[in-house]
Amino acid sequence: VKELDLHPGARVLVCGVKGGFTASLAAHVVAPKGRVLCLETDEVVADFARAALARDGHDLALVEVRLVEDVTVGFEQGGPWDAVVLNGNVPKIPYPIIEQMNDGGRLLVFLQNERESSQNAFLIRKNRDIVESKACSSFVFTPIYGRHGWDKVETLQEDYKKASEGR
């Protein structure tokens, strides 16, 4: 979170809430006038994170956890965002999320390292029409599934059947 250079009043989007730790750290920095919106696909994980954030004393109006179908597309209605954390690894940069950031906005993304089983953390800064990136460190992180994330093998047969029926 330090790499995001957050400040009081900032608007932060966390894609994949996990246990709520990243959201909690961000909320401490952006409070009292900022906002942290967390997107999550799993209701059990979302409920766990809400409870953890409440235990940490966060106002759930400042830190909201919202259930969505796909966290890799961001949340356009709430933007523009000052900072976005894609809280898990993805195979490619989610360009729609960059479009939802304001000029100077920062994206922390964990991209799969093609030669290893780890991911590299990148900080991507949006400046007008130029995007700058900075490699931060290497991690092993859980995957994020979605349009701009990893494919789910479990849905392969379902998708194939739909495609076959559409021909």
C-alpha positions in Angstrom: 0.0 0.0 0.0 3.0 2.3 0.6 3.8 2.3 -3.1 0.3 3.8 -3.8 1.3 7.1 -2.1 -2.2 7.5 -0.5 -3.3 10.6 1.2 -6.3 11.8 3.3 -9.3 12.2 1.1 -8.2 9.8 -1.6 -10.6 7.5 -3.4 -9.3 3.9 -3.5 -10.7 0.8 -5.3 -9.6 -2.7 -4.0 -10.4 -5.4 -6.5 -10.6 -8.6 -4.5 -11.1 -7.9 -0.8 -9.6 -11.1 0.6 -9.5 -10.7 4.5 -9.8 -6.9 4.3 -6.2 -6.1 5.4 -5.4 -4.0 2.4 -8.7 -2.1 2.6 -8.1 -1.5 6.3 -4.6 0.0 5.7 -6.0 2.2 3.0 -8.9 3.3 5.1 -6.6 4.4 7.9 -4.7 6.7 5.5 -7.6 8.2 3.5 -10.0 8.8 6.5 -12.0 10.7 7.3 -13.1 12.2 3.9 -11.7 9.5 1.6 -13.4 6.4 0.4 -12.4 2.7 0.0 -14.6 0.5 -2.2 -13.8 -3.2 -2.2 -15.1 -5.5 -4.9 -15.5 -9.2 -4.2 -17.1 -12.1 -6.1 -17.5 -14.5 -3.2 -20.2 -13.7 -0.6 -18.5 -15.6 2.2 -15.3 -13.7 1.6 -17.2 -10.4 1.5 -19.0 -11.1 4.8 -15.7 -12.1 6.4 -14.0 -8.9 5.3 -17.0 -6.7 6.4 -16.8 -8.3 9.9 -13.0 -7.8 10.0 -13.3 -4.2 9.0 -16.0 -3.5 11.6 -13.8 -5.2 14.3 -11.0 -2.9 13.2 -13.3 0.0 14.0 -13.9 1.2 10.4 -17.0 3.0 9.4 -18.6 0.8 6.8 -19.7 4.0 4.9 -16.0 4.8 4.5 -15.0 1.2 3.6 -17.6 -0.5 1.5 -17.5 -4.1 0.4 -19.6 -4.8 -2.7 -20.4 -8.1 -4.3 -19.8 -8.1 -8.1 -19.6 -10.7 -10.8 -16.1 -9.8 -12.0 -13.5 -7.7 -10.1 -11.2 -7.4 -13.1 -13.4 -4.8 -14.8 -13.3 -2.4 -11.9 -16.2 -0.1 -10.9 -16.7 2.7 -13.3 -19.7 4.3 -11.5 -17.5 5.1 -8.4 -14.6 6.6 -10.2 -12.4 8.2 -11.1 -10.1 6.5 -8.6 -6.9 7.9 -7.1 -5.5 4.4 -6.5 -6.5 0.9 -7.4 -5.2 -2.4 -6.0 -5.8 -5.6 -7.9 -5.5 -7.8 -4.9 -4.4 -11.1 -6.5 -2.4 -12.1 -9.6 -3.6 -11.7 -13.1 -2.1 -12.7 -16.5 -2.5 -9.3 -18.1 -3.0 -5.6 -17.3 -6.8 -4.8 -16.9 -6.9 -1.7 -19.2 -10.6 -0.8 -18.3 -9.4 -0.2 -14.8 -6.7 2.2 -15.9 -9.4 4.1 -17.8 -11.3 4.5 -14.5 -8.4 6.2 -12.8 -7.9 9.9 -12.7 -4.7 11.6 -14.1 -2.0 10.7 -11.7 -3.9 7.7 -10.5 -1.9 4.6 -9.4 -2.6 0.9 -10.0 -0.9 -1.8 -8.0 -1.1 -5.0 -10.0 0.5 -8.4 -9.6 1.4 -9.9 -13.0 2.4 -13.5 -13.6 6.1 -14.0 -14.2 6.2 -16.1 -17.4 9.5 -17.9 -16.4 8.6 -18.6 -12.8 5.6 -19.6 -10.6 5.7 -16.1 -9.0 4.2 -12.7 -9.8 5.9 -9.4 -10.2 4.3 -6.4 -8.5 4.0 -3.3 -10.7 2.9 0.2 -9.9 1.3 1.8 -13.0 0.8 5.5 -12.9 -1.6 7.2 -15.4 -0.5 10.6 -16.6 -2.7 12.1 -19.3 -2.1 9.7 -22.2 1.1 8.2 -20.9 1.3 5.2 -18.6 4.4 4.7 -16.5 5.2 1.4 -14.8 7.7 0.6 -12.0 8.6 -3.0 -10.9 8.3 -3.2 -7.1 9.0 -6.8 -6.0 8.2 -10.5 -6.6 5.3 -12.4 -4.9 3.4 -15.6 -4.9 -0.3 -14.5 -4.8 -3.7 -16.1 -5.4 -5.2 -15.7 -8.8 -8.1 -13.5 -9.8 -10.6 -14.8 -12.3 -12.6 -12.7 -14.7 -12.7 -11.0 -18.1 -9.2 -9.5 -17.5 -8.0 -12.2 -15.1 -7.5 -15.9 -15.3 -10.0 -18.3 -17.0 -11.9 -20.7 -14.8 -11.4 -24.3 -16.0 -14.7 -25.2 -14.2 -16.6 -23.0 -16.7 -14.9 -24.4 -19.8 -17.6 -27.0 -20.5 -20.4 -24.6 -19.8 -18.8 -22.0 -22.2 -18.2 -24.6 -24.9 -21.8 -25.7 -24.7 -23.1 -22.1 -25.0 -20.8 -21.5 -28.0 -21.9 -24.7 -29.7 -25.6 -23.9 -29.2 -25.0 -20.4 -30.7 -23.7 -21.9 -34.1 
